[in-house]
Amino acid sequence: MRHGEIDPRKIKEDDYITEFAAKQFRIDPATYSLALLNAKNGSDFDSNEPDGDQVIFAGIPNETIEEMQVWD
């Protein structure tokens, strides 16, 4: 998890979030699944109606997801 300050005006730009995560936090978006949360209350971040510029980036490596989904 990481706390970030994004530019709400750019949120709809293609690849803004993935590029932000890669540059700010050195997170490879090709190997991680990311979710954005509203930093004020922990709710899902709504890119259609951003509530400020403070967000929480929550992520997990895709490899971990695949390992957890293996059924014996």
C-alpha positions in Angstrom: 0.0 0.0 0.0 1.2 3.5 -0.8 -0.3 6.9 -0.3 -0.2 9.2 -3.3 -1.3 12.6 -4.5 -2.6 12.5 -8.0 -3.8 15.1 -10.5 -7.6 14.5 -10.7 -7.7 16.4 -14.0 -5.5 13.7 -15.5 -7.2 10.6 -14.1 -9.1 9.9 -17.4 -5.9 10.0 -19.4 -4.8 6.7 -20.8 -2.2 5.1 -18.6 -2.0 8.0 -16.1 -2.4 5.7 -13.1 -0.1 3.0 -14.3 2.6 5.5 -15.3 2.1 7.4 -11.9 2.5 4.1 -10.0 5.6 3.1 -12.0 7.3 6.5 -11.6 6.3 7.3 -8.0 6.5 3.9 -6.4 8.5 1.8 -8.9 5.6 -0.6 -9.3 5.6 -2.5 -12.5 2.0 -2.4 -13.7 2.6 -5.5 -15.8 3.3 -7.6 -12.8 0.9 -6.1 -10.2 -2.8 -5.7 -9.9 -3.7 -2.3 -8.4 -6.7 -0.8 -6.9 -7.2 2.9 -5.9 -8.9 3.8 -2.6 -10.1 7.2 -1.4 -7.6 8.3 1.2 -10.3 10.1 3.2 -12.5 7.2 4.0 -11.1 4.0 2.4 -13.9 3.7 -0.2 -13.3 2.7 -3.8 -11.8 5.7 -5.7 -14.3 6.9 -8.3 -12.5 8.3 -11.3 -15.8 9.8 -12.6 -16.2 11.9 -9.5 -12.8 12.2 -7.8 -13.0 13.4 -4.2 -9.7 15.3 -4.0 -6.3 14.2 -5.0 -5.3 11.9 -2.1 -5.5 8.2 -2.9 -4.2 4.9 -1.5 -2.7 2.5 -4.0 -3.3 -1.1 -2.9 -1.7 -3.8 -4.9 -0.7 -7.4 -5.0 1.7 -9.2 -7.4 -0.2 -11.1 -10.1 2.0 -14.1 -9.3 0.6 -14.2 -5.8 -3.0 -14.0 -7.1 -2.3 -16.9 -9.5 -0.8 -19.0 -6.6 -3.8 -18.3 -4.4 -6.2 -19.4 -7.2 -4.7 -22.8 -7.8 -7.1 -25.5 -6.7 -5.8 -28.9 -5.8 
